[in-house]
């Protein structure tokens, strides 16, 4: 079971190495490709690369009295513990827009590469950067091995915070707010 310190450590050690070129869509769903790199704490020059997709559903308007709840589908116990901790920790939550995310384990693949973190992250970043012309919603992240799902949730929370102002502006422009 994770402690508040474990969650805080994962949050503080999640780094965006390459950002997606676009944000969450206001009037439709969005699919982000992620490449999450974590270093083994037990072995030198061992980096795990997880690749998968995060589906962000169309943001929904909520009344100010209701707070968005993280909806977790097929996440493990540690991610659920993190969501519970987040709800009770006083961390800021979106009050106007609700974003729904789906994460399917069947879409996650992982491989272990035996090289320095710098070398692996450089290669992965170069590959993803080269493909961003065709796949602008790809991101490369650095995270913590034991709490990699927490790192992925932090990335989605950052996407929401970065996309929210533009989404609200779009809704106002269309007379929906």
Secondary structure, 3 states (H helix, E strand, C coil): CCCHHHHHHHHHCCEEEECCCCCCCCCCCEEEEEEEEEECCCCCCCEEEEEEEEEECCCEECCCCCCCCCCCCCCCHHHHHHHHHHHHCCCCCCCCEECCEEECHHHCEEEEECCCHHHHHHHHHHHHHHHCCCCCCEEEEEECCCCHHHHHHHHHHHHHHHHHHHHHHHHHHCCCC
